Amino acid sequence: MTTMNHFQPLADRTIIKRDAPDDTSEGGILIPDGAKEKLQTGIVMAIGPEVKDVSVGDRIIFQAYGFTPIEVDKQEMLVICEEEIMIRIKQDEQGNKKADSPESDSEEG
């Protein structure tokens, strides 16, 4: 079986675990698999040596196209270049989420 330990992204590539869509609508109606919208959010699982603006464990928003799907541990993962990552979602001390563009950190330092 292939596990995450077998994958090391090269250059500026990252491996992302895409967030799963909700199984039910806000009204409580069960959504069939074929009708579920694929989310553009996920968690960074691995990074290449040239990645500068995100780290393993970061929650991100990425572009809808420009990735390569792979299967790891029977789960779909995505290989994405760092430039395809649009936003890093941070949590403050209270655990509240807030969006942060990767470029904003590099301009401060």
N, C-alpha and C positions, 0 to 999 in steps of 0.2 A: 504494500500500500504506500502511495506517495503522500508524504506529509509536508507541512510548511517548512520543516528543517531542510528539505531537499531543494528548496528554491532560494536563490540569491539573485535579486534583480541586478542588472547591469546598468552602468551609466546613470542616467536621470530617471530611471523607471521605478515604479512602485507597484506593489501588489495590494489590491483593495478587496475587502470583503463587503459586497454590496448589502445595504440594509434590506430586510425582507418587507414586502408590502403588507398592509393590514389584511386580515382575512375577512373582516366585516366592514360594512359601511357605517357611517355615523348613525344611521337609523337602525342598525342591527341586522341588516340584510347580509347574508353570506355571499361573498364575491367568488365566483369560479376562477380557477387558476388562469384560464385564457383571457379573462377580462381584467386581471390585476395589472396596474401600471407599474413598470419597473422604475424604481427610485434612482435618483442621481446622487444619493448619499451613501456613505460607507465608512469603514474603519480601515486605516492603513495597517497592513499586516507585516510588510517588509519594505525596505527601501534600498536603492542602489547607492553606491559610494559618492555619486555626484549630486544627490538630493540635498537641498539646503533648507527648504522652508517648511517641511513637514517631518514628523517623527512617527515611529511605530506607535500605534494606539490613538493617534489623532483621528477625530471624526471630521470628514470633509464633504464638500459638494464638488462634483466633477462634471465636465461637459458630457452631453448625451452621446456623442460619437467620439471616436479616436482611441478606443481601447481594444485589447485582445482578451477574450474570455479564455480561461484555463480551468481545469478541474483539479482541486486539491482536497483530499479527504472526502471525496464524493460531494463537494460543495463547489459551486461556481465562484471563481475569483476573477478579478480583472487586472490585467497588466496595463498601467497607465503611465505615460510620461508626466513628469512633474508639471510641465507647462499646461497640461489639461486639467489640473486641479485649480478650481476657481476660488474656493473659500475653505478656510479651516474653521471649524466650530469649536470655540473654547468654552470652558466652564469656569465661572468665577468661584470664589471661596464657598459660596452657599450652594454650589452645584447647578446654578442656573446657566443655560446655554446662551452664548452670544457669538455672532458670526465675526470672522476676522479674515481679511484678505491676506494671503501669504506675503504679498509685496509690502504691506504696511509695516511688518516687523523689520524687514531689511532696510527700510528707509530711516527707521529710528536709530539704528545702531551704527 
